[in-house]
Amino acid sequence: PHRSPWPHGKAMGKPWQQHARWAIVWGPLAAGAVAVAVFLNALQGDFVFDDAYAVVQNPDVYSSSSWLELWRHDFWGFPLDSEQSHKSYRPLTTLSFRLQMMLAGDRADAGASGRMHQLNVFLHAINS
């Protein structure tokens, strides 16, 4: 009879199969962990740099603005056909900011920025 070299008599598969299993399971987890580690310092931060324009001063992020306008404006809240527009069209990102701001009670304060950063770090980890 043939004896398996593996403990308990079970074959573990070919080496490339072990590598493939590792890559499928641990690769995404490692990428997500790196994404979280890189952005950890942002979790308690306030709105900075382009946040002032993309979130705090962008009317499309607040519930007082029309949902339809969000789809007609660029990332910064300017109409796409305006001279002021950079033509950077990212409605899903702006929609995400709007939903997060609604949860924050339409207040662009330190608490809102912390929660928005936490969710965005989580989204970075999932996408990694």
Backbone as a printed PyTorch tensor [residue, N CA C, xyz], in Angstrom:
tensor([[[  0.8260,  -1.1990,   0.0000],
         [  0.0000,   0.0000,   0.0000],
         [  0.8660,   1.2580,   0.0000]],

        [[  0.3410,   2.2870,  -0.6350],
         [  1.0210,   3.5750,  -0.7280],
         [  0.8180,   4.3530,   0.5590]],

        [[  1.9170,   4.8630,   1.1270],
         [  1.8310,   5.6330,   2.3710],
         [  2.0350,   7.1170,   2.0530]],

        [[  1.1700,   7.9550,   2.5900],
         [  1.2680,   9.3950,   2.3780],
         [  2.3820,   9.9800,   3.2420]],

        [[  3.1750,  10.9070,   2.7090],
         [  4.2100,  11.5450,   3.5210],
         [  3.6490,  12.5980,   4.4730]],

        [[  2.3710,  12.9040,   4.3690],
         [  1.7530,  13.9450,   5.1860],
         [  1.1740,  13.3810,   6.4680]],

        [[  1.1340,  14.1570,   7.5260],
         [  0.5380,  13.6870,   8.7830],
         [ -0.9160,  13.2800,   8.5750]],

        [[ -1.3420,  12.3230,   9.2990],
         [ -2.7170,  11.8230,   9.2700],
         [ -3.0730,  11.1910,   7.9360]],

        [[ -2.0980,  10.9420,   7.1060],
         [ -2.3380,  10.2410,   5.8540],
         [ -3.0360,  11.0630,   4.7850]],

        [[ -3.1600,  12.3900,   4.9510],
         [ -3.8650,  13.2120,   3.9710],
         [ -2.8550,  13.9920,   3.1450]],

        [[ -3.0210,  13.9570,   1.8650],
         [ -2.1550,  14.7340,   0.9790],
         [ -2.5550,  16.2050,   1.0460]],

        [[ -1.5900,  17.0750,   1.0020],
         [ -1.8440,  18.5130,   1.1070],
         [ -1.9620,  19.1870,  -0.2450]],

        [[ -1.7950,  18.4750,  -1.3170],
         [ -1.8740,  19.0800,  -2.6330],
         [ -0.5030,  19.4670,  -3.1370]],

        [[ -0.4830,  19.9330,  -4.3580],
         [  0.7670,  20.3460,  -4.9830],
         [  1.1900,  21.7050,  -4.4370]],

        [[  2.5090,  21.9880,  -4.4780],
         [  2.9710,  23.2690,  -3.9260],
         [  2.2850,  24.4860,  -4.5460]],

        [[  2.0300,  24.4800,  -5.8490],
         [  1.3800,  25.6400,  -6.4670],
         [ -0.0350,  25.8060,  -5.9620]],

        [[ -0.6950,  24.6950,  -5.5710],
         [ -2.0400,  24.7970,  -5.0210],
         [ -2.0090,  25.4680,  -3.6460]],

        [[ -0.9730,  25.1470,  -2.8700],
         [ -0.8360,  25.7870,  -1.5640],
         [ -0.6090,  27.2890,  -1.7330]],

        [[  0.2320,  27.6520,  -2.7050],
         [  0.5020,  29.0600,  -2.9630],
         [ -0.7760,  29.7710,  -3.4270]],

        [[ -1.5390,  29.1250,  -4.2880],
         [ -2.7830,  29.7310,  -4.7820],
         [ -3.7570,  29.9510,  -3.6320]],

        [[ -3.8730,  28.9890,  -2.7280],
         [ -4.7650,  29.1610,  -1.5730],
         [ -4.2980,  30.3260,  -0.7100]],

        [[ -2.9750,  30.4180,  -0.5090],
         [ -2.4520,  31.5110,   0.3000],
         [ -2.7780,  32.8480,  -0.3610]],

        [[ -2.5570,  32.9270,  -1.6640],
         [ -2.7870,  34.1810,  -2.3780],
         [ -4.2590,  34.5790,  -2.3540]],

        [[ -5.1390,  33.6070,  -2.4530],
         [ -6.5730,  33.8940,  -2.4780],
         [ -7.0630,  34.3680,  -1.1170]],

        [[ -6.5560,  33.7850,  -0.0590],
         [ -7.0310,  34.1170,   1.2830],
         [ -6.2230,  35.2480,   1.9020]],

        [[ -4.9360,  35.0940,   1.9570],
         [ -4.1040,  36.0350,   2.7030],
         [ -3.7210,  37.2700,   1.9030]],

        [[ -3.6580,  37.1650,   0.5940],
         [ -3.3040,  38.3250,  -0.2270],
         [ -4.2610,  39.4910,  -0.0240]],

        [[ -5.5700,  39.2720,  -0.1920],
         [ -6.5170,  40.3690,   0.0300],
         [ -6.5280,  40.8790,   1.4760]],

        [[ -6.3720,  39.9720,   2.4220],
         [ -6.3310,  40.4150,   3.8220],
         [ -5.1010,  41.2880,   4.0800]],

        [[ -3.9660,  40.9020,   3.5120],
         [ -2.7530,  41.7040,   3.6690],
         [ -2.9140,  43.0710,   3.0000]],

        [[ -3.4990,  43.1000,   1.8070],
         [ -3.7110,  44.3760,   1.1060],
         [ -4.6410,  45.2800,   1.9140]],

        [[ -5.7060,  44.7210,   2.4770],
         [ -6.6260,  45.5040,   3.3020],
         [ -5.9540,  46.0270,   4.5560]],

        [[ -5.1100,  45.2010,   5.1690],
         [ -4.3900,  45.6250,   6.3750],
         [ -3.4190,  46.7570,   6.0660]],

        [[ -2.7510,  46.6820,   4.9310],
         [ -1.8390,  47.7600,   4.5340],
         [ -2.6310,  49.0500,   4.2920]],

        [[ -3.7860,  48.9430,   3.6420],
         [ -4.6170,  50.1300,   3.3900],
         [ -5.0370,  50.7810,   4.7060]],

        [[ -5.4340,  49.9670,   5.6690],
         [ -5.8250,  50.5080,   6.9750],
         [ -4.6210,  51.1460,   7.6590]],

        [[ -3.4800,  50.4620,   7.6410],
         [ -2.2840,  50.9890,   8.3060],
         [ -1.8540,  52.3340,   7.7220]],

        [[ -1.9310,  52.4580,   6.4070],
         [ -1.5030,  53.6900,   5.7520],
         [ -2.4010,  54.8670,   6.1480]],

        [[ -3.6910,  54.6180,   6.3120],
         [ -4.6320,  55.7050,   6.5710],
         [ -5.0330,  55.8510,   8.0400]],

        [[ -4.4300,  55.0780,   8.9380],
         [ -4.7950,  55.1500,  10.3550],
         [ -4.6620,  56.5560,  10.9290]],

        [[ -3.6540,  57.2810,  10.4980],
         [ -3.4560,  58.6190,  11.0510],
         [ -4.5620,  59.5930,  10.6610]],

        [[ -5.3840,  59.2460,   9.6930],
         [ -6.4700,  60.1340,   9.2530],
         [ -7.7460,  59.9480,  10.0680]],

        [[ -7.8270,  58.8980,  10.8540],
         [ -9.0890,  58.5790,  11.5250],
         [ -9.5730,  59.6820,  12.4650]],

        [[ -8.6840,  60.3230,  13.1460],
         [ -9.0870,  61.3690,  14.0840],
         [ -8.8670,  62.7730,  13.5370]],

        [[ -8.5250,  62.8660,  12.2630],
         [ -8.2190,  64.1650,  11.6690],
         [ -9.4520,  64.9660,  11.3010]],

        [[ -9.2420,  66.2490,  11.1510],
         [-10.3010,  67.1590,  10.7380],
         [-10.3430,  67.2000,   9.2070]],

        [[-11.2510,  67.9670,   8.6440],
         [-11.2800,  68.1670,   7.2010],
         [-10.0510,  68.9850,   6.8210]],

        [[ -9.2750,  68.5280,   5.8530],
         [ -8.0540,  69.2290,   5.4410],
         [ -7.9560,  69.2920,   3.9250]],

        [[ -7.0550,  70.1380,   3.4490],
         [ -6.7130,  70.2790,   2.0380],
         [ -7.9610,  70.3900,   1.1630]],

        [[ -8.1650,  69.4450,   0.2460],
         [ -9.2900,  69.5580,  -0.6890],
         [-10.6350,  69.2250,  -0.0540]],

        [[-10.6310,  68.7140,   1.2030],
         [-11.9000,  68.4720,   1.8970],
         [-12.7020,  69.7600,   2.0260]],

        [[-12.0110,  70.8800,   2.1660],
         [-12.7030,  72.1630,   2.3060],
         [-13.5950,  72.4310,   1.1010]],

        [[-13.1260,  72.0640,  -0.0750],
         [-13.8980,  72.3080,  -1.3000],
         [-14.7960,  71.1200,  -1.6740]],

        [[-14.2960,  69.9140,  -1.5110],
         [-15.0500,  68.7290,  -1.9280],
         [-16.1710,  68.3700,  -0.9580]],

        [[-16.0130,  68.7380,   0.3100],
         [-17.0170,  68.3690,   1.3120],
         [-17.6130,  69.6070,   1.9750]],

        [[-16.8140,  70.3550,   2.6910],
         [-17.3270,  71.4300,   3.5410],
         [-18.0510,  72.5100,   2.7360]],

        [[-17.4790,  72.9570,   1.5990],
         [-18.0720,  74.0480,   0.8290],
         [-18.8700,  73.5730,  -0.3860]],

        [[-18.9940,  72.2760,  -0.5590],
         [-19.7130,  71.7310,  -1.7160],
         [-21.2020,  71.6360,  -1.3970]],

        [[-22.0510,  72.4280,  -2.0510],
         [-23.4790,  72.3930,  -1.7360],
         [-24.1300,  71.0320,  -2.0300]],

        [[-23.5820,  70.2620,  -2.9540],
         [-24.1660,  68.9670,  -3.2970],
         [-24.0520,  67.9460,  -2.1720]],

        [[-23.2030,  68.2040,  -1.2010],
         [-22.9820,  67.2830,  -0.0920],
         [-24.0560,  67.4480,   0.9900]],

        [[-24.7530,  68.5510,   0.9820],
         [-25.7410,  68.8400,   2.0230],
         [-27.1590,  68.5300,   1.5430]],

        [[-28.0080,  68.1320,   2.4780],
         [-29.3720,  67.7150,   2.1310],
         [-30.2340,  68.8700,   1.6230]],

        [[-29.8220,  70.1070,   1.8330],
         [-30.6040,  71.2430,   1.3290],
         [-30.5040,  71.3710,  -0.1930]],

        [[-29.5410,  70.6980,  -0.7910],
         [-29.3540,  70.7290,  -2.2450],
         [-30.1740,  69.6290,  -2.9050]],

        [[-30.5810,  69.8580,  -4.1260],
         [-31.3710,  68.8860,  -4.8800],
         [-30.5300,  67.6580,  -5.2340]],

        [[-31.1450,  66.4890,  -5.1360],
         [-30.4670,  65.2450,  -5.5280],
         [-30.1080,  65.2760,  -7.0160]],

        [[-30.9530,  65.8900,  -7.7980],
         [-30.7140,  65.9530,  -9.2380],
         [-29.4790,  66.7860,  -9.5680]],

        [[-29.2610,  67.8480,  -8.8230],
         [-28.1030,  68.7050,  -9.0670],
         [-26.7950,  67.9570,  -8.8560]],

        [[-26.7940,  67.0410,  -7.9290],
         [-25.5940,  66.2490,  -7.6730],
         [-25.1050,  65.5640,  -8.9450]],

        [[-26.0280,  65.1340,  -9.7870],
         [-25.6810,  64.4380, -11.0380],
         [-25.3160,  65.4040, -12.1620]],

        [[-25.5910,  66.6950, -11.9630],
         [-25.2960,  67.7080, -12.9880],
         [-24.0500,  68.5250, -12.6780]],

        [[-23.4640,  68.2830, -11.5210],
         [-22.3180,  69.0660, -11.0840],
         [-21.0450,  68.2390, -11.0870]],

        [[-19.9180,  68.9560, -11.1120],
         [-18.6380,  68.2590, -11.0050],
         [-18.3710,  67.8920,  -9.5480]],

        [[-17.2280,  67.3140,  -9.2890],
         [-16.8450,  66.8570,  -7.9520],
         [-16.8370,  67.9880,  -6.9330]],

        [[-16.6050,  69.2020,  -7.3780],
         [-16.4640,  70.3410,  -6.4790],
         [-17.7730,  71.0970,  -6.2730]],

        [[-18.8470,  70.6720,  -6.9560],
         [-20.1580,  71.2990,  -6.7770],
         [-20.5090,  72.3520,  -7.8030]],

        [[-19.6850,  72.5080,  -8.8340],
         [-19.9680,  73.4810,  -9.8840],
         [-20.6960,  72.8050, -11.0460]],

        [[-21.6250,  73.5060, -11.7090],
         [-22.2760,  72.9310, -12.8910],
         [-21.2230,  72.5490, -13.9390]],

        [[-21.4180,  71.3950, -14.5540],
         [-20.4380,  70.8970, -15.5270],
         [-20.2310,  71.8450, -16.7020]],

        [[-21.2510,  72.6110, -17.0550],
         [-21.1170,  73.5300, -18.1930],
         [-20.5970,  74.9120, -17.7800]],

        [[-20.2280,  75.0530, -16.5220],
         [-19.7250,  76.3250, -16.0070],
         [-18.2420,  76.5000, -16.3260]],

        [[-17.8240,  77.7570, -16.4460],
         [-16.4030,  78.0730, -16.6450],
         [-15.5860,  77.6680, -15.4160]],

        [[-16.2060,  77.6580, -14.2390],
         [-15.5210,  77.3190, -12.9960],
         [-15.2830,  75.8130, -12.8510]],

        [[-15.9840,  75.0140, -13.6190],
         [-15.9090,  73.5680, -13.4770],
         [-14.5820,  73.0190, -13.9870]],

        [[-14.0390,  72.0840, -13.2290],
         [-12.8350,  71.3630, -13.6500],
         [-13.1920,  70.1530, -14.5120]],

        [[-14.4850,  69.9180, -14.6650],
         [-15.0190,  68.7700, -15.4290],
         [-14.6380,  67.4360, -14.7830]],

        [[-14.3450,  67.4580, -13.4900],
         [-14.0360,  66.2230, -12.7680],
         [-15.3570,  65.6470, -12.2410]],

        [[-15.9170,  64.7260, -12.9750],
         [-17.2450,  64.1880, -12.6950],
         [-17.1210,  62.9070, -11.8760]],

        [[-17.4570,  62.9800, -10.5910],
         [-17.3940,  61.8220,  -9.6950],
         [-18.6600,  61.7720,  -8.8370]],

        [[-19.7990,  61.5200,  -9.4610],
         [-21.0580,  61.6030,  -8.7050],
         [-21.1890,  60.5510,  -7.6030]],

        [[-20.6110,  59.3720,  -7.7700],
         [-20.7420,  58.3550,  -6.7230],
         [-19.9590,  58.7380,  -5.4700]],

        [[-18.8160,  59.3530,  -5.6630],
         [-18.0440,  59.8320,  -4.5120],
         [-18.8040,  60.9500,  -3.8080]],

        [[-19.3440,  61.8850,  -4.5820],
         [-20.1120,  62.9810,  -3.9970],
         [-21.3620,  62.4390,  -3.3080]],

        [[-21.9940,  61.4490,  -3.9000],
         [-23.1570,  60.8120,  -3.2790],
         [-22.7690,  60.1670,  -1.9530]],

        [[-21.6290,  59.5120,  -1.9210],
         [-21.1330,  58.9180,  -0.6760],
         [-20.9270,  59.9920,   0.3870]],

        [[-20.3200,  61.1180,  -0.0060],
         [-20.1290,  62.2220,   0.9370],
         [-21.4690,  62.7410,   1.4310]],

        [[-22.4330,  62.8370,   0.5270],
         [-23.7540,  63.3560,   0.9060],
         [-24.4370,  62.4390,   1.9210]],

        [[-24.3930,  61.1430,   1.6610],
         [-25.0110,  60.1990,   2.5990],
         [-24.3290,  60.2520,   3.9630]],

        [[-23.0140,  60.3590,   3.9480],
         [-22.2790,  60.4590,   5.2090],
         [-22.6030,  61.7540,   5.9420]],

        [[-22.7490,  62.8440,   5.1910],
         [-23.0700,  64.1220,   5.8070],
         [-24.4990,  64.1120,   6.3590]],

        [[-25.4000,  63.4230,   5.6800],
         [-26.7620,  63.2990,   6.1970],
         [-26.7510,  62.5790,   7.5450]],

        [[-25.9390,  61.5230,   7.6470],
         [-25.8220,  60.7980,   8.9170],
         [-25.2200,  61.6740,  10.0120]],

        [[-24.4250,  62.6500,   9.6130],
         [-23.7970,  63.5700,  10.5660],
         [-24.6930,  64.7640,  10.8770]],

        [[-25.9200,  64.7680,  10.3560],
         [-26.8430,  65.8640,  10.6170],
         [-26.5030,  67.1300,   9.8590]],

        [[-25.8710,  66.9740,   8.6910],
         [-25.4740,  68.1160,   7.8550],
         [-24.5390,  69.0760,   8.5830]],

        [[-23.7300,  68.5450,   9.4850],
         [-22.7510,  69.3650,  10.2060],
         [-21.3500,  68.9380,   9.7980]],

        [[-20.5630,  69.8790,   9.3100],
         [-19.1810,  69.6010,   8.9110],
         [-18.2490,  69.9140,  10.0820]],

        [[-18.4170,  69.1710,  11.1700],
         [-17.5920,  69.3940,  12.3470],
         [-16.5740,  68.2600,  12.5090]],

        [[-15.8110,  68.3010,  13.5940],
         [-14.7640,  67.3010,  13.8190],
         [-15.3560,  65.8950,  13.9430]],

        [[-16.5210,  65.7650,  14.5450],
         [-17.1560,  64.4540,  14.6550],
         [-17.5100,  63.8760,  13.2990]],

        [[-18.0330,  64.7390,  12.4220],
         [-18.3870,  64.2850,  11.0760],
         [-17.1470,  63.8830,  10.3020]],

        [[-16.0790,  64.6600,  10.4130],
         [-14.8630,  64.3200,   9.6600],
         [-14.2830,  63.0010,  10.1500]],

        [[-14.3110,  62.7650,  11.4520],
         [-13.8110,  61.5010,  11.9920],
         [-14.5960,  60.3110,  11.4750]],

        [[-15.9300,  60.4130,  11.4890],
         [-16.7660,  59.3100,  10.9940],
         [-16.5850,  59.1140,   9.4910]],

        [[-16.4680,  60.2180,   8.7430],
         [-16.2640,  60.0980,   7.2980],
         [-14.9150,  59.4380,   7.0020]],

        [[-13.8870,  59.8280,   7.7460],
         [-12.5780,  59.2100,   7.5390],
         [-12.6120,  57.7220,   7.8920]],

        [[-13.3080,  57.3640,   8.9610],
         [-13.4100,  55.9490,   9.3400],
         [-14.0760,  55.1310,   8.2320]],

        [[-15.1870,  55.6340,   7.7160],
         [-15.8710,  54.9020,   6.6520],
         [-15.0090,  54.8270,   5.3980]],

        [[-14.3370,  55.9090,   5.0600],
         [-13.5170,  55.9030,   3.8510],
         [-12.2990,  54.9980,   3.9810]],

        [[-11.7140,  54.8980,   5.1710],
         [-10.6150,  53.9440,   5.3840],
         [-11.1450,  52.5270,   5.2400]],

        [[-12.3200,  52.2660,   5.7810],
         [-12.9470,  50.9470,   5.6240],
         [-13.1800,  50.6350,   4.1570]],

        [[-13.6860,  51.5940,   3.3940],
         [-13.9130,  51.3840,   1.9600],
         [-12.6060,  51.1430,   1.2120]],

        [[-11.5370,  51.8530,   1.5920],
         [-10.2180,  51.6090,   0.9980],
         [ -9.7710,  50.1720,   1.2690]],

        [[ -9.9620,  49.7170,   2.4920],
         [ -9.5450,  48.3570,   2.8560],
         [-10.3320,  47.3230,   2.0610]],

        [[-11.6350,  47.5160,   1.9370],
         [-12.4700,  46.5710,   1.1870],
         [-12.0690,  46.5560,  -0.2890]],

        [[-11.8100,  47.7210,  -0.8550],
         [-11.4330,  47.7980,  -2.2630],
         [-10.0280,  47.2370,  -2.5370]],

        [[ -9.2090,  47.2170,  -1.5050],
         [ -7.8570,  46.6880,  -1.6890],
         [ -7.9240,  45.1880,  -1.8000]]])
